[in-house]
Amino acid sequence: MKISALDLKKQIEPLRQELDAGIKEVIDNTSFILGSGVDKFERHVVEYSGAQYAIGVSNGTDAISLSLLALGIEPNDGVICPAFTYYATAGAAANIGARPVFADIDEDTYNISLKSIETVLAKKNKFKIKAIIPVHLYGACADMDGVLRLARKHKIKVVEDTAQAFGAEYKGKKAGTLGDCGAVSFYPGKNLGAFGDAGLILTNNKTLAEKLRVLRNQGNKDKYYHTVLGRNNRMDTIQAVVLDIKLRYLDLWNSSRQEVAQYYNKNLAGLNVKLPVVPVYSTHIYHQYVLRTSVSNKLFMNYLQEKGIDSRVFYPVPLHLQKCFKYLGYKAGDFPQAEKAAKQTFTLPIYPELTKEEKDYIIQTVKEFIHG
Protein backbone atom coordinates (compact mmCIF):
# COMPACT_ATOMS: atom_id res chain seq x y z
CA MET A 1 0.00 0.00 0.00
CA LYS A 2 1.20 3.51 -0.85
CA ILE A 3 0.13 6.36 1.45
CA SER A 4 1.30 9.89 0.71
CA ALA A 5 2.00 12.53 3.34
CA LEU A 6 -0.81 14.61 1.81
CA ASP A 7 -3.23 14.08 -1.07
CA LEU A 8 -4.32 17.46 -2.43
CA LYS A 9 -6.16 15.87 -5.35
CA LYS A 10 -8.59 14.24 -2.93
CA GLN A 11 -9.09 17.55 -1.13
CA ILE A 12 -9.64 19.58 -4.29
CA GLU A 13 -11.92 17.22 -6.22
CA PRO A 14 -15.16 17.90 -4.24
CA LEU A 15 -14.54 21.67 -4.57
CA ARG A 16 -13.54 21.62 -8.22
CA GLN A 17 -16.70 23.24 -9.57
CA GLU A 18 -16.55 26.11 -7.06
CA LEU A 19 -12.83 26.61 -7.62
CA ASP A 20 -13.10 26.57 -11.41
CA ALA A 21 -15.91 29.14 -11.31
CA GLY A 22 -13.96 31.41 -8.96
CA ILE A 23 -10.79 31.26 -11.05
CA LYS A 24 -12.78 31.85 -14.26
CA GLU A 25 -14.28 35.01 -12.75
CA VAL A 26 -10.80 36.37 -12.01
CA ILE A 27 -9.67 35.56 -15.55
CA ASP A 28 -12.77 37.22 -17.00
CA ASN A 29 -12.33 40.47 -15.07
CA THR A 30 -8.48 40.41 -15.41
CA SER A 31 -7.86 41.96 -11.98
CA PHE A 32 -5.02 39.60 -11.13
CA ILE A 33 -3.24 41.43 -8.27
CA LEU A 34 -4.97 42.92 -5.20
CA GLY A 35 -8.33 42.61 -6.94
CA SER A 36 -11.73 42.60 -5.24
CA GLY A 37 -11.24 38.92 -4.40
CA VAL A 38 -8.39 39.88 -2.08
CA ASP A 39 -10.57 42.41 -0.23
CA LYS A 40 -13.31 39.80 0.10
CA PHE A 41 -10.94 37.18 1.45
CA GLU A 42 -9.45 39.63 3.94
CA ARG A 43 -12.94 40.50 5.23
CA HIS A 44 -13.81 36.83 5.66
CA VAL A 45 -10.55 36.16 7.51
CA VAL A 46 -11.38 39.02 9.90
CA GLU A 47 -14.78 37.42 10.55
CA TYR A 48 -13.22 33.98 10.99
CA SER A 49 -10.24 34.92 13.15
CA GLY A 50 -11.61 37.72 15.29
CA ALA A 51 -8.63 39.91 14.38
CA GLN A 52 -9.51 43.49 13.52
CA TYR A 53 -7.42 43.55 10.35
CA ALA A 54 -6.14 41.03 7.80
CA ILE A 55 -3.63 41.95 5.10
CA GLY A 56 -3.08 39.52 2.24
CA VAL A 57 0.54 39.18 1.11
CA SER A 58 2.71 37.14 -1.23
CA ASN A 59 3.72 34.32 1.14
CA GLY A 60 4.28 33.39 4.78
CA THR A 61 7.95 34.37 4.80
CA ASP A 62 7.12 37.85 3.54
CA ALA A 63 4.36 38.04 6.14
CA ILE A 64 7.03 37.74 8.85
CA SER A 65 9.44 40.17 7.17
CA LEU A 66 6.76 42.80 6.58
CA SER A 67 5.52 42.45 10.15
CA LEU A 68 9.01 43.06 11.51
CA LEU A 69 9.55 46.04 9.20
CA ALA A 70 6.21 47.59 10.14
CA LEU A 71 7.07 47.17 13.81
CA GLY A 72 10.26 49.14 13.34
CA ILE A 73 12.81 46.31 13.43
CA GLU A 74 16.04 47.56 11.88
CA PRO A 75 19.34 46.02 10.71
CA ASN A 76 21.31 44.41 13.56
CA ASP A 77 18.30 44.37 15.91
CA GLY A 78 17.97 41.00 17.65
CA VAL A 79 14.92 38.83 16.95
CA ILE A 80 14.40 35.76 19.14
CA CYS A 81 13.38 32.61 17.23
CA PRO A 82 13.11 28.97 18.26
CA ALA A 83 16.05 26.86 17.12
CA PHE A 84 13.68 24.09 16.00
CA THR A 85 11.38 25.25 13.22
CA TYR A 86 11.37 25.87 9.47
CA TYR A 87 14.06 28.13 8.02
CA ALA A 88 11.62 30.91 7.08
CA THR A 89 11.09 32.04 10.68
CA ALA A 90 14.70 33.11 11.14
CA GLY A 91 15.37 33.66 7.43
CA ALA A 92 12.66 36.31 7.24
CA ALA A 93 14.37 38.23 10.03
CA ALA A 94 17.88 37.80 8.61
CA ASN A 95 16.83 38.93 5.16
CA ILE A 96 15.82 42.38 6.42
CA GLY A 97 19.18 42.69 8.17
CA ALA A 98 18.00 41.71 11.64
CA ARG A 99 19.94 39.18 13.71
CA PRO A 100 18.24 35.88 14.59
CA VAL A 101 18.80 35.02 18.26
CA PHE A 102 17.94 31.40 18.93
CA ALA A 103 16.21 29.88 21.94
CA ASP A 104 15.60 26.24 22.81
CA ILE A 105 12.25 24.46 22.71
CA ASP A 106 9.98 22.76 25.20
CA GLU A 107 10.59 19.00 25.29
CA ASP A 108 6.90 18.10 25.15
CA THR A 109 5.27 20.66 22.83
CA TYR A 110 8.30 21.45 20.62
CA ASN A 111 7.35 25.13 20.88
CA ILE A 112 9.71 27.82 22.16
CA SER A 113 10.82 27.41 25.79
CA LEU A 114 10.00 30.28 28.16
CA LYS A 115 12.98 29.37 30.32
CA SER A 116 15.28 29.57 27.30
CA ILE A 117 13.80 32.94 26.30
CA GLU A 118 14.52 34.25 29.79
CA THR A 119 18.11 33.02 29.52
CA VAL A 120 18.54 34.78 26.18
CA LEU A 121 17.07 38.03 27.49
CA ALA A 122 19.32 37.92 30.58
CA LYS A 123 22.49 37.84 28.49
CA LYS A 124 24.46 40.98 27.75
CA ASN A 125 24.57 41.30 23.97
CA LYS A 126 26.30 43.77 21.66
CA PHE A 127 22.95 44.23 19.92
CA LYS A 128 19.51 45.06 21.27
CA ILE A 129 16.74 42.46 21.15
CA LYS A 130 13.65 44.12 19.70
CA ALA A 131 11.27 41.26 18.86
CA ILE A 132 10.37 37.64 19.41
CA ILE A 133 8.74 35.19 16.99
CA PRO A 134 6.97 32.35 18.82
CA VAL A 135 6.15 29.57 16.34
CA HIS A 136 2.95 27.59 16.79
CA LEU A 137 4.66 24.43 15.59
CA TYR A 138 2.79 21.47 14.05
CA GLY A 139 -0.61 23.04 14.81
CA ALA A 140 -0.64 23.82 18.55
CA CYS A 141 0.01 27.24 20.08
CA ALA A 142 3.07 28.27 22.02
CA ASP A 143 2.59 29.51 25.60
CA MET A 144 1.46 32.99 24.59
CA ASP A 145 0.69 34.21 28.13
CA GLY A 146 4.31 33.57 29.03
CA VAL A 147 5.66 35.02 25.80
CA LEU A 148 3.57 38.19 26.13
CA ARG A 149 4.55 38.57 29.78
CA LEU A 150 8.25 38.49 28.87
CA ALA A 151 7.67 40.77 25.87
CA ARG A 152 5.96 43.40 28.04
CA LYS A 153 8.66 43.15 30.68
CA HIS A 154 11.46 43.69 28.16
CA LYS A 155 9.48 45.99 25.83
CA ILE A 156 9.87 43.87 22.73
CA LYS A 157 7.46 43.20 19.87
CA VAL A 158 5.73 39.85 19.23
CA VAL A 159 5.13 38.36 15.78
CA GLU A 160 3.32 35.02 15.95
CA ASP A 161 4.45 32.56 13.29
CA THR A 162 1.06 30.99 12.59
CA ALA A 163 2.13 29.18 9.42
CA GLN A 164 1.16 25.76 10.79
CA ALA A 165 -1.67 26.72 13.14
CA PHE A 166 -4.19 28.87 11.27
CA GLY A 167 -7.49 27.93 12.89
CA ALA A 168 -6.01 26.69 16.18
CA GLU A 169 -7.14 28.44 19.37
CA TYR A 170 -5.29 29.70 22.42
CA LYS A 171 -7.70 29.96 25.38
CA GLY A 172 -10.58 30.63 22.99
CA LYS A 173 -8.75 33.13 20.77
CA LYS A 174 -7.51 32.27 17.30
CA ALA A 175 -3.77 31.76 16.83
CA GLY A 176 -2.17 34.83 15.31
CA THR A 177 -4.42 37.33 17.08
CA LEU A 178 -2.58 37.66 20.39
CA GLY A 179 0.72 39.33 19.46
CA ASP A 180 1.41 42.58 17.63
CA CYS A 181 1.11 40.64 14.38
CA GLY A 182 0.29 37.12 13.29
CA ALA A 183 2.05 35.86 10.15
CA VAL A 184 0.22 33.16 8.19
CA SER A 185 1.41 30.93 5.34
CA PHE A 186 -0.93 29.47 2.74
CA TYR A 187 1.69 27.25 1.11
CA PRO A 188 -0.26 24.50 -0.72
CA GLY A 189 0.56 21.85 1.89
CA LYS A 190 -0.86 23.85 4.81
CA ASN A 191 -4.24 23.02 6.38
CA LEU A 192 -5.54 25.99 4.37
CA GLY A 193 -3.43 26.00 1.24
CA ALA A 194 -3.40 28.14 -1.90
CA PHE A 195 -2.68 27.03 -5.47
CA GLY A 196 0.78 28.56 -5.15
CA ASP A 197 2.44 30.94 -2.71
CA ALA A 198 0.31 33.23 -0.54
CA GLY A 199 0.35 34.63 2.99
CA LEU A 200 -1.47 36.92 5.38
CA ILE A 201 -0.84 39.20 8.34
CA LEU A 202 -3.29 39.54 11.23
CA THR A 203 -3.23 42.54 13.57
CA ASN A 204 -5.51 44.49 15.91
CA ASN A 205 -3.65 47.76 15.38
CA LYS A 206 -5.18 50.11 12.79
CA THR A 207 -2.01 52.16 12.29
CA LEU A 208 0.03 49.01 11.83
CA ALA A 209 -2.49 47.59 9.34
CA GLU A 210 -2.35 50.76 7.25
CA LYS A 211 1.44 50.68 7.30
CA LEU A 212 1.47 47.03 6.20
CA ARG A 213 -0.85 47.74 3.28
CA VAL A 214 1.54 50.44 2.05
CA LEU A 215 4.66 48.33 2.61
CA ARG A 216 3.30 45.32 0.69
CA ASN A 217 2.46 47.48 -2.33
CA GLN A 218 5.74 49.13 -3.31
CA GLY A 219 5.40 51.76 -0.59
CA ASN A 220 2.43 53.50 -2.17
CA LYS A 221 -1.12 54.07 -1.02
CA ASP A 222 -2.03 55.91 -4.21
CA LYS A 223 -0.52 54.55 -7.42
CA TYR A 224 2.80 56.17 -8.39
CA TYR A 225 3.02 58.14 -5.12
CA HIS A 226 5.55 56.29 -2.95
CA THR A 227 5.69 57.50 0.64
CA VAL A 228 8.10 54.86 2.00
CA LEU A 229 10.54 52.29 0.65
CA GLY A 230 8.11 49.42 0.20
CA ARG A 231 8.27 45.93 -1.24
CA ASN A 232 6.44 43.93 -3.87
CA ASN A 233 4.62 41.55 -1.53
CA ARG A 234 1.09 41.74 -2.91
CA MET A 235 -1.39 38.87 -2.94
CA ASP A 236 -2.56 37.47 -6.27
CA THR A 237 -6.33 37.59 -6.72
CA ILE A 238 -6.54 33.99 -7.94
CA GLN A 239 -4.91 32.79 -4.71
CA ALA A 240 -7.32 34.89 -2.64
CA VAL A 241 -10.34 33.45 -4.46
CA VAL A 242 -9.08 29.88 -3.99
CA LEU A 243 -8.41 30.51 -0.29
CA ASP A 244 -11.77 32.18 0.23
CA ILE A 245 -13.56 29.10 -1.09
CA LYS A 246 -11.42 26.71 0.94
CA LEU A 247 -11.78 28.82 4.12
CA ARG A 248 -15.42 27.68 4.34
CA TYR A 249 -14.20 24.12 4.87
CA LEU A 250 -11.22 24.79 7.15
CA ASP A 251 -12.88 24.03 10.48
CA LEU A 252 -14.34 20.81 9.07
CA TRP A 253 -10.93 19.77 7.77
CA ASN A 254 -9.23 20.63 11.05
CA SER A 255 -11.87 18.67 12.95
CA SER A 256 -11.26 15.68 10.67
CA ARG A 257 -7.52 15.92 11.34
CA GLN A 258 -8.26 15.88 15.07
CA GLU A 259 -10.34 12.72 14.60
CA VAL A 260 -7.48 11.02 12.74
CA ALA A 261 -5.10 12.05 15.55
CA GLN A 262 -7.46 10.65 18.18
CA TYR A 263 -7.64 7.37 16.25
CA TYR A 264 -3.85 7.19 16.16
CA ASN A 265 -3.61 8.10 19.85
CA LYS A 266 -6.07 5.39 20.86
CA ASN A 267 -4.36 2.66 18.86
CA LEU A 268 -0.74 3.65 19.56
CA ALA A 269 -1.15 4.23 23.30
CA GLY A 270 1.13 2.19 25.53
CA LEU A 271 3.78 1.60 22.87
CA ASN A 272 7.39 2.66 23.20
CA VAL A 273 6.82 5.87 21.27
CA LYS A 274 5.84 9.35 22.47
CA LEU A 275 2.54 10.67 21.15
CA PRO A 276 1.82 14.37 20.48
CA VAL A 277 1.24 16.46 23.61
CA VAL A 278 -1.64 18.94 23.49
CA PRO A 279 -1.08 21.79 25.98
CA VAL A 280 -4.07 22.68 28.17
CA TYR A 281 -4.16 26.24 26.83
CA SER A 282 -4.34 25.32 23.13
CA THR A 283 -6.28 23.27 20.64
CA HIS A 284 -4.27 21.25 18.13
CA ILE A 285 -5.14 21.22 14.43
CA TYR A 286 -2.44 18.67 13.51
CA HIS A 287 -0.73 20.23 10.55
CA GLN A 288 1.68 17.44 11.37
CA TYR A 289 1.20 14.36 13.56
CA VAL A 290 4.60 13.92 15.18
CA LEU A 291 5.85 10.87 17.07
CA ARG A 292 9.04 10.64 19.08
CA THR A 293 11.23 7.59 19.43
CA SER A 294 14.17 6.75 21.66
CA VAL A 295 15.89 5.12 18.68
CA SER A 296 17.01 7.05 15.61
CA ASN A 297 14.11 8.63 13.78
CA LYS A 298 15.83 7.67 10.52
CA LEU A 299 15.45 3.97 11.34
CA PHE A 300 11.76 4.36 12.09
CA MET A 301 11.11 6.65 9.13
CA ASN A 302 13.01 4.45 6.69
CA TYR A 303 10.99 1.42 7.79
CA LEU A 304 7.72 3.27 7.23
CA GLN A 305 8.87 4.46 3.83
CA GLU A 306 9.87 0.92 2.84
CA LYS A 307 6.30 -0.08 3.64
CA GLY A 308 4.93 2.66 1.40
CA ILE A 309 4.11 5.21 4.13
CA ASP A 310 5.38 8.72 3.45
CA SER A 311 7.01 9.58 6.80
CA ARG A 312 9.24 12.65 7.17
CA VAL A 313 11.35 14.55 9.70
CA PHE A 314 10.34 18.14 10.47
CA TYR A 315 13.19 19.22 10.93
CA PRO A 316 16.42 17.19 10.55
CA VAL A 317 18.84 20.07 11.25
CA PRO A 318 18.08 22.72 13.91
CA LEU A 319 18.44 26.29 12.72
CA HIS A 320 21.49 27.10 14.85
CA LEU A 321 23.38 24.32 13.06
CA GLN A 322 22.33 25.29 9.54
CA LYS A 323 25.22 26.39 7.32
CA CYS A 324 23.49 29.65 6.38
CA PHE A 325 23.45 30.73 10.04
CA LYS A 326 27.06 29.77 10.78
CA TYR A 327 27.94 33.49 10.97
CA LEU A 328 25.86 33.75 14.15
CA GLY A 329 28.44 31.70 16.05
CA TYR A 330 26.30 28.91 17.50
CA LYS A 331 27.61 25.37 17.97
CA ALA A 332 26.37 21.85 18.64
CA GLY A 333 25.15 21.49 22.21
CA ASP A 334 23.83 25.05 22.51
CA PHE A 335 20.18 23.97 22.32
CA PRO A 336 19.95 20.34 23.46
CA GLN A 337 16.17 19.96 23.21
CA ALA A 338 16.14 21.19 19.62
CA GLU A 339 18.98 18.84 18.74
CA LYS A 340 17.27 15.86 20.39
CA ALA A 341 13.98 16.58 18.61
CA ALA A 342 15.78 16.67 15.26
CA LYS A 343 17.12 13.16 15.89
CA GLN A 344 14.04 11.59 17.49
CA THR A 345 10.87 12.97 15.85
CA PHE A 346 9.10 11.86 12.68
CA THR A 347 5.64 12.17 11.16
CA LEU A 348 2.72 9.97 10.20
CA PRO A 349 0.40 10.98 7.35
CA ILE A 350 -2.55 13.00 8.68
CA TYR A 351 -5.26 14.55 6.53
CA PRO A 352 -9.06 14.29 6.36
CA GLU A 353 -9.19 12.02 3.31
CA LEU A 354 -7.28 9.09 4.90
CA THR A 355 -9.41 5.94 4.79
CA LYS A 356 -9.84 3.58 7.74
CA GLU A 357 -7.88 0.95 5.81
CA GLU A 358 -4.98 3.40 5.38
CA LYS A 359 -5.03 4.45 9.03
CA ASP A 360 -5.09 0.84 10.20
CA TYR A 361 -2.21 -0.04 7.89
CA ILE A 362 -0.15 2.87 9.30
CA ILE A 363 -0.88 1.79 12.88
CA GLN A 364 -0.06 -1.85 12.09
CA THR A 365 3.24 -0.83 10.49
CA VAL A 366 4.27 1.29 13.49
CA LYS A 367 3.51 -1.62 15.79
CA GLU A 368 5.51 -4.00 13.59
CA PHE A 369 8.59 -1.78 13.84
CA ILE A 370 8.30 -1.37 17.63
CA HIS A 371 7.76 -5.07 18.26
CA GLY A 372 10.54 -6.05 15.87
C-alpha positions as CSV (number, residue, x, y, z in Angstrom):
1,M,0.0,0.0,0.0
2,K,1.2,3.5,-0.9
3,I,0.1,6.4,1.4
4,S,1.3,9.9,0.7
5,A,2.0,12.5,3.3
6,L,-0.8,14.6,1.8
7,D,-3.2,14.1,-1.1
8,L,-4.3,17.5,-2.4
9,K,-6.2,15.9,-5.4
10,K,-8.6,14.2,-2.9
11,Q,-9.1,17.5,-1.1
12,I,-9.6,19.6,-4.3
13,E,-11.9,17.2,-6.2
14,P,-15.2,17.9,-4.2
15,L,-14.5,21.7,-4.6
16,R,-13.5,21.6,-8.2
17,Q,-16.7,23.2,-9.6
18,E,-16.5,26.1,-7.1
19,L,-12.8,26.6,-7.6
20,D,-13.1,26.6,-11.4
21,A,-15.9,29.1,-11.3
22,G,-14.0,31.4,-9.0
23,I,-10.8,31.3,-11.1
24,K,-12.8,31.9,-14.3
25,E,-14.3,35.0,-12.8
26,V,-10.8,36.4,-12.0
27,I,-9.7,35.6,-15.6
28,D,-12.8,37.2,-17.0
29,N,-12.3,40.5,-15.1
30,T,-8.5,40.4,-15.4
31,S,-7.9,42.0,-12.0
32,F,-5.0,39.6,-11.1
33,I,-3.2,41.4,-8.3
34,L,-5.0,42.9,-5.2
35,G,-8.3,42.6,-6.9
36,S,-11.7,42.6,-5.2
37,G,-11.2,38.9,-4.4
38,V,-8.4,39.9,-2.1
39,D,-10.6,42.4,-0.2
40,K,-13.3,39.8,0.1
41,F,-10.9,37.2,1.5
42,E,-9.4,39.6,3.9
43,R,-12.9,40.5,5.2
44,H,-13.8,36.8,5.7
45,V,-10.6,36.2,7.5
46,V,-11.4,39.0,9.9
47,E,-14.8,37.4,10.5
48,Y,-13.2,34.0,11.0
49,S,-10.2,34.9,13.1
50,G,-11.6,37.7,15.3
51,A,-8.6,39.9,14.4
52,Q,-9.5,43.5,13.5
53,Y,-7.4,43.6,10.4
54,A,-6.1,41.0,7.8
55,I,-3.6,41.9,5.1
56,G,-3.1,39.5,2.2
57,V,0.5,39.2,1.1
58,S,2.7,37.1,-1.2
59,N,3.7,34.3,1.1
60,G,4.3,33.4,4.8
61,T,8.0,34.4,4.8
62,D,7.1,37.8,3.5
63,A,4.4,38.0,6.1
64,I,7.0,37.7,8.8
65,S,9.4,40.2,7.2
66,L,6.8,42.8,6.6
67,S,5.5,42.5,10.1
68,L,9.0,43.1,11.5
69,L,9.5,46.0,9.2
70,A,6.2,47.6,10.1
71,L,7.1,47.2,13.8
72,G,10.3,49.1,13.3
73,I,12.8,46.3,13.4
74,E,16.0,47.6,11.9
75,P,19.3,46.0,10.7
76,N,21.3,44.4,13.6
77,D,18.3,44.4,15.9
78,G,18.0,41.0,17.6
79,V,14.9,38.8,16.9
80,I,14.4,35.8,19.1
81,C,13.4,32.6,17.2
82,P,13.1,29.0,18.3
83,A,16.0,26.9,17.1
84,F,13.7,24.1,16.0
85,T,11.4,25.3,13.2
86,Y,11.4,25.9,9.5
87,Y,14.1,28.1,8.0
88,A,11.6,30.9,7.1
89,T,11.1,32.0,10.7
90,A,14.7,33.1,11.1
91,G,15.4,33.7,7.4
92,A,12.7,36.3,7.2
93,A,14.4,38.2,10.0
94,A,17.9,37.8,8.6
95,N,16.8,38.9,5.2
96,I,15.8,42.4,6.4
97,G,19.2,42.7,8.2
98,A,18.0,41.7,11.6
99,R,19.9,39.2,13.7
100,P,18.2,35.9,14.6
101,V,18.8,35.0,18.3
102,F,17.9,31.4,18.9
103,A,16.2,29.9,21.9
104,D,15.6,26.2,22.8
105,I,12.2,24.5,22.7
106,D,10.0,22.8,25.2
107,E,10.6,19.0,25.3
108,D,6.9,18.1,25.1
109,T,5.3,20.7,22.8
110,Y,8.3,21.5,20.6
111,N,7.4,25.1,20.9
112,I,9.7,27.8,22.2
113,S,10.8,27.4,25.8
114,L,10.0,30.3,28.2
115,K,13.0,29.4,30.3
116,S,15.3,29.6,27.3
117,I,13.8,32.9,26.3
118,E,14.5,34.2,29.8
119,T,18.1,33.0,29.5
120,V,18.5,34.8,26.2
121,L,17.1,38.0,27.5
122,A,19.3,37.9,30.6
123,K,22.5,37.8,28.5
124,K,24.5,41.0,27.7
125,N,24.6,41.3,24.0
126,K,26.3,43.8,21.7
127,F,23.0,44.2,19.9
128,K,19.5,45.1,21.3
129,I,16.7,42.5,21.1
130,K,13.7,44.1,19.7
131,A,11.3,41.3,18.9
132,I,10.4,37.6,19.4
133,I,8.7,35.2,17.0
134,P,7.0,32.3,18.8
135,V,6.2,29.6,16.3
136,H,2.9,27.6,16.8
137,L,4.7,24.4,15.6
138,Y,2.8,21.5,14.1
139,G,-0.6,23.0,14.8
140,A,-0.6,23.8,18.5
141,C,0.0,27.2,20.1
142,A,3.1,28.3,22.0
143,D,2.6,29.5,25.6
144,M,1.5,33.0,24.6
145,D,0.7,34.2,28.1
146,G,4.3,33.6,29.0
147,V,5.7,35.0,25.8
148,L,3.6,38.2,26.1
149,R,4.6,38.6,29.8
150,L,8.3,38.5,28.9
151,A,7.7,40.8,25.9
152,R,6.0,43.4,28.0
153,K,8.7,43.2,30.7
154,H,11.5,43.7,28.2
155,K,9.5,46.0,25.8
156,I,9.9,43.9,22.7
157,K,7.5,43.2,19.9
158,V,5.7,39.9,19.2
159,V,5.1,38.4,15.8
160,E,3.3,35.0,16.0
161,D,4.4,32.6,13.3
162,T,1.1,31.0,12.6
163,A,2.1,29.2,9.4
164,Q,1.2,25.8,10.8
165,A,-1.7,26.7,13.1
166,F,-4.2,28.9,11.3
167,G,-7.5,27.9,12.9
168,A,-6.0,26.7,16.2
169,E,-7.1,28.4,19.4
170,Y,-5.3,29.7,22.4
171,K,-7.7,30.0,25.4
172,G,-10.6,30.6,23.0
173,K,-8.7,33.1,20.8
174,K,-7.5,32.3,17.3
175,A,-3.8,31.8,16.8
176,G,-2.2,34.8,15.3
177,T,-4.4,37.3,17.1
178,L,-2.6,37.7,20.4
179,G,0.7,39.3,19.5
180,D,1.4,42.6,17.6
181,C,1.1,40.6,14.4
182,G,0.3,37.1,13.3
183,A,2.0,35.9,10.2
184,V,0.2,33.2,8.2
185,S,1.4,30.9,5.3
186,F,-0.9,29.5,2.7
187,Y,1.7,27.3,1.1
188,P,-0.3,24.5,-0.7
189,G,0.6,21.9,1.9
190,K,-0.9,23.8,4.8
191,N,-4.2,23.0,6.4
192,L,-5.5,26.0,4.4
193,G,-3.4,26.0,1.2
194,A,-3.4,28.1,-1.9
195,F,-2.7,27.0,-5.5
196,G,0.8,28.6,-5.1
197,D,2.4,30.9,-2.7
198,A,0.3,33.2,-0.5
199,G,0.4,34.6,3.0
200,L,-1.5,36.9,5.4
201,I,-0.8,39.2,8.3
202,L,-3.3,39.5,11.2
203,T,-3.2,42.5,13.6
204,N,-5.5,44.5,15.9
205,N,-3.7,47.8,15.4
206,K,-5.2,50.1,12.8
207,T,-2.0,52.2,12.3
208,L,0.0,49.0,11.8
209,A,-2.5,47.6,9.3
210,E,-2.4,50.8,7.2
211,K,1.4,50.7,7.3
212,L,1.5,47.0,6.2
213,R,-0.9,47.7,3.3
214,V,1.5,50.4,2.1
215,L,4.7,48.3,2.6
216,R,3.3,45.3,0.7
217,N,2.5,47.5,-2.3
218,Q,5.7,49.1,-3.3
219,G,5.4,51.8,-0.6
220,N,2.4,53.5,-2.2
221,K,-1.1,54.1,-1.0
222,D,-2.0,55.9,-4.2
223,K,-0.5,54.6,-7.4
224,Y,2.8,56.2,-8.4
225,Y,3.0,58.1,-5.1
226,H,5.6,56.3,-3.0
227,T,5.7,57.5,0.6
228,V,8.1,54.9,2.0
229,L,10.5,52.3,0.7
230,G,8.1,49.4,0.2
231,R,8.3,45.9,-1.2
232,N,6.4,43.9,-3.9
233,N,4.6,41.5,-1.5
234,R,1.1,41.7,-2.9
235,M,-1.4,38.9,-2.9
236,D,-2.6,37.5,-6.3
237,T,-6.3,37.6,-6.7
238,I,-6.5,34.0,-7.9
239,Q,-4.9,32.8,-4.7
240,A,-7.3,34.9,-2.6
241,V,-10.3,33.4,-4.5
242,V,-9.1,29.9,-4.0
243,L,-8.4,30.5,-0.3
244,D,-11.8,32.2,0.2
245,I,-13.6,29.1,-1.1
246,K,-11.4,26.7,0.9
247,L,-11.8,28.8,4.1
248,R,-15.4,27.7,4.3
249,Y,-14.2,24.1,4.9
250,L,-11.2,24.8,7.1
251,D,-12.9,24.0,10.5
252,L,-14.3,20.8,9.1
253,W,-10.9,19.8,7.8
254,N,-9.2,20.6,11.1
255,S,-11.9,18.7,13.0
256,S,-11.3,15.7,10.7
257,R,-7.5,15.9,11.3
258,Q,-8.3,15.9,15.1
259,E,-10.3,12.7,14.6
260,V,-7.5,11.0,12.7
261,A,-5.1,12.1,15.5
262,Q,-7.5,10.6,18.2
263,Y,-7.6,7.4,16.2
264,Y,-3.8,7.2,16.2
265,N,-3.6,8.1,19.9
266,K,-6.1,5.4,20.9
267,N,-4.4,2.7,18.9
268,L,-0.7,3.6,19.6
269,A,-1.1,4.2,23.3
270,G,1.1,2.2,25.5
271,L,3.8,1.6,22.9
272,N,7.4,2.7,23.2
273,V,6.8,5.9,21.3
274,K,5.8,9.3,22.5
275,L,2.5,10.7,21.1
276,P,1.8,14.4,20.5
277,V,1.2,16.5,23.6
278,V,-1.6,18.9,23.5
279,P,-1.1,21.8,26.0
280,V,-4.1,22.7,28.2
281,Y,-4.2,26.2,26.8
282,S,-4.3,25.3,23.1
283,T,-6.3,23.3,20.6
284,H,-4.3,21.2,18.1
285,I,-5.1,21.2,14.4
286,Y,-2.4,18.7,13.5
287,H,-0.7,20.2,10.6
288,Q,1.7,17.4,11.4
289,Y,1.2,14.4,13.6
290,V,4.6,13.9,15.2
291,L,5.9,10.9,17.1
292,R,9.0,10.6,19.1
293,T,11.2,7.6,19.4
294,S,14.2,6.8,21.7
295,V,15.9,5.1,18.7
296,S,17.0,7.1,15.6
297,N,14.1,8.6,13.8
298,K,15.8,7.7,10.5
299,L,15.5,4.0,11.3
300,F,11.8,4.4,12.1
301,M,11.1,6.7,9.1
302,N,13.0,4.5,6.7
303,Y,11.0,1.4,7.8
304,L,7.7,3.3,7.2
305,Q,8.9,4.5,3.8
306,E,9.9,0.9,2.8
307,K,6.3,-0.1,3.6
308,G,4.9,2.7,1.4
309,I,4.1,5.2,4.1
310,D,5.4,8.7,3.5
311,S,7.0,9.6,6.8
312,R,9.2,12.6,7.2
313,V,11.4,14.6,9.7
314,F,10.3,18.1,10.5
315,Y,13.2,19.2,10.9
316,P,16.4,17.2,10.6
317,V,18.8,20.1,11.2
318,P,18.1,22.7,13.9
319,L,18.4,26.3,12.7
320,H,21.5,27.1,14.9
321,L,23.4,24.3,13.1
322,Q,22.3,25.3,9.5
323,K,25.2,26.4,7.3
324,C,23.5,29.6,6.4
325,F,23.5,30.7,10.0
326,K,27.1,29.8,10.8
327,Y,27.9,33.5,11.0
328,L,25.9,33.7,14.2
329,G,28.4,31.7,16.0
330,Y,26.3,28.9,17.5
331,K,27.6,25.4,18.0
332,A,26.4,21.9,18.6
333,G,25.1,21.5,22.2
334,D,23.8,25.1,22.5
335,F,20.2,24.0,22.3
336,P,19.9,20.3,23.5
337,Q,16.2,20.0,23.2
338,A,16.1,21.2,19.6
339,E,19.0,18.8,18.7
340,K,17.3,15.9,20.4
341,A,14.0,16.6,18.6
342,A,15.8,16.7,15.3
343,K,17.1,13.2,15.9
344,Q,14.0,11.6,17.5
345,T,10.9,13.0,15.8
346,F,9.1,11.9,12.7
347,T,5.6,12.2,11.2
348,L,2.7,10.0,10.2
349,P,0.4,11.0,7.4
350,I,-2.5,13.0,8.7
351,Y,-5.3,14.5,6.5
352,P,-9.1,14.3,6.4
353,E,-9.2,12.0,3.3
354,L,-7.3,9.1,4.9
355,T,-9.4,5.9,4.8
356,K,-9.8,3.6,7.7
357,E,-7.9,1.0,5.8
358,E,-5.0,3.4,5.4
359,K,-5.0,4.4,9.0
360,D,-5.1,0.8,10.2
361,Y,-2.2,0.0,7.9
362,I,-0.1,2.9,9.3
363,I,-0.9,1.8,12.9
364,Q,-0.1,-1.9,12.1
365,T,3.2,-0.8,10.5
366,V,4.3,1.3,13.5
367,K,3.5,-1.6,15.8
368,E,5.5,-4.0,13.6
369,F,8.6,-1.8,13.8
370,I,8.3,-1.4,17.6
371,H,7.8,-5.1,18.3
372,G,10.5,-6.0,15.9
